[in-house]
Amino acid sequence: MPVTARRTTLSRAVTAESSTDRPTGRTLAKHRKTKTSRPGAPRAAAAVLSVGLAVGGGATLSVTTTSTASAATTSSAATTVPRGYWSIASKPLLRFRDKGPTVKYVQKALHLGPDGYFGTSTVRILKKFQTSWGLKPTGTTDKLTWGRLTWAAKHKVLYGPYGASGSSVGTFRAKVLREAAKLKGTPYRYGGTTPRGFDCSGYTGYVYKKAGKKLPRTSRQQYSATKHISRKTAKPGDLVFFRNSGGGVYHVGIYAGGNMLWHASKPGRPVAKAKIWTSRVAFGRV
């Protein structure tokens, strides 16, 4: 048999066998192995991925992140909380018609009846408070006002050295405080009236003179020369007098607010700011 004829016969046999043994249609599907995902395969914890095929062809892809959705929900909730309910530590910018417990805190610091409503009376007193501390009288609680409010509430002081209206009297007391602080560390000297050394009344007399007003020499004379005022109405820059059990005056200093004073106390102790250590005190204003 010719070689060509043998090759043709063999090729037909192989082709026939292949066509009869190869699975088709559903039979083919049975022979295919389905792919299974490996156990423990990592899943996306923070995102959900969805892919859909459009009818007209192409693909649409959408990704939703759980953390982003949560943050958006939290942000939305935060914006719905009124400013009057924000924490004091956040120092919110409270203004006219705000309501809430934080407004009550401001009203207590301003010595107002705390009803929790930021009304016209709260605005008016807040402006007076801001003016007395040298702040811009906006009637709103900006950061500087919050700083002074929290300090005033802690030390139980309302108006500052500039007075409720920024008058010249308030300006004088501010000068008194500045001059008093300049002399910090000056040594005590009995009978002293100069920066080389002060006794108590020598110190107050020198400070008041530098601020623009003259005082008599001794603490008793200074007490007699001042207008006597209550502790509640006393302001930083006023004089504070110490009395013994019989009512006599034996010491004087300059009231610094918050139960503090500037004074020249005794030998061995220089001029300093200190706490008022007794309840037997009286206040005077020039």
Protein Blocks (a to p, Z undefined) as FASTA:
>chain_A
ZZklmmmmmmmmmmmmmmmmpcghjlmmmmpccddddehiacdfkbccdddddfkgpjdd
ddddfklmmmmmmmmmmmmpcfklpcfklopaddehiacjklmmmmmmnopacehpacfk
lmmmmmmmmmmnopacehpacfklmmmmmmmmmnopabdfkojnopaklmmmmmmmmmmm
mmgoiacdehiabfkbccfklmmmmmmmmnopacdfblmlmmmmpccddfklpcehiacd
dddfkopafbdcddebjhiacddfbghiacdddddfbfbdcdddZZ
